[in-house]
Amino acid sequence: ETGVTQTPRHLVMGMTNKKSLKCEQHLGHNAMYWYKQSAKKPLELMFVYNFKEQTENNSVPSRFSPECPNSSHLFLHLHTLQPEDSALYLCASSPLEAWETQYFGPGTRLLVL
Amino acid sequence: RKEVEQDPGPFNVPEGATVAFNCTYSNSASQSFFWYRQDCRKEPKLLMSVYSSGNEDGRFTAQLNRASQYISLLIRDSKLSDSATYLCVVFPPGSARQLTFGSGTQLTVLP
């Protein structure tokens, strides 16, 4: 399945690095999401975009900076991360009329050293 | 109390067994409920929605008990391919487009 793609699939970075995660959806959806999944914890919603406009920011630290240039692309810019930010970062998309039916990308597994 | 609570398992069952998972939610005004499935090191995928009247999709049956605030998933005639983590997902009120996920219940179907 290539409905929602994410790159890179794995990323190791130091605390002083700057990196970006990329997500692309080929499903014609209008809403896109970033989630964080840590070991043994529930998925945590980080950001929501509808038609390129950010509608939700769940108290995410400013070291995570999202960008949505169009309805098909979503980025998560990372800088000065902490080791506790190591997790699986999942992108998802959904149609606005059925937003609860979310299609997830394969995720980027991030390790912060 | 967690918003969505699940028994983490693991549940280890033989092929052909029937297994049931429960999930409880804290907000009685929650409106919509779902089960997602997440295979090992893969992304979550919607398995089925949960309707008030209960619903069935092949070997899978989902039920909602609003009075007790729990959702269940029953899997009949388990297959090896059913091995995965099952995520209970709730849409609480006042949280536009914010699904709340449980931590998941791990199922392993043994040959």
Chai-1 contact restraints between the chains, C-beta under 6 A:
chainA,res_idxA,chainB,res_idxB,connection_type,confidence,min_distance_angstrom,max_distance_angstrom,comment,restraint_id
A,P42,B,F101,contact,1.0,0.0,6.0,A-B,restraint_1
A,P42,B,G102,contact,1.0,0.0,6.0,A-B,restraint_2
A,P42,B,S103,contact,1.0,0.0,6.0,A-B,restraint_3
A,L43,B,F101,contact,1.0,0.0,6.0,A-B,restraint_4
A,L45,B,Q98,contact,1.0,0.0,6.0,A-B,restraint_5
A,V48,B,R97,contact,1.0,0.0,6.0,A-B,restraint_6
A,L90,B,E43,contact,1.0,0.0,6.0,A-B,restraint_7
A,W99,B,R97,contact,1.0,0.0,6.0,A-B,restraint_8
A,E100,B,S32,contact,1.0,0.0,6.0,A-B,restraint_9
A,T101,B,L46,contact,1.0,0.0,6.0,A-B,restraint_10
A,F104,B,E43,contact,1.0,0.0,6.0,A-B,restraint_11
A,F104,B,P44,contact,1.0,0.0,6.0,A-B,restraint_12
A,P106,B,E43,contact,1.0,0.0,6.0,A-B,restraint_13
A,G107,B,E43,contact,1.0,0.0,6.0,A-B,restraint_14
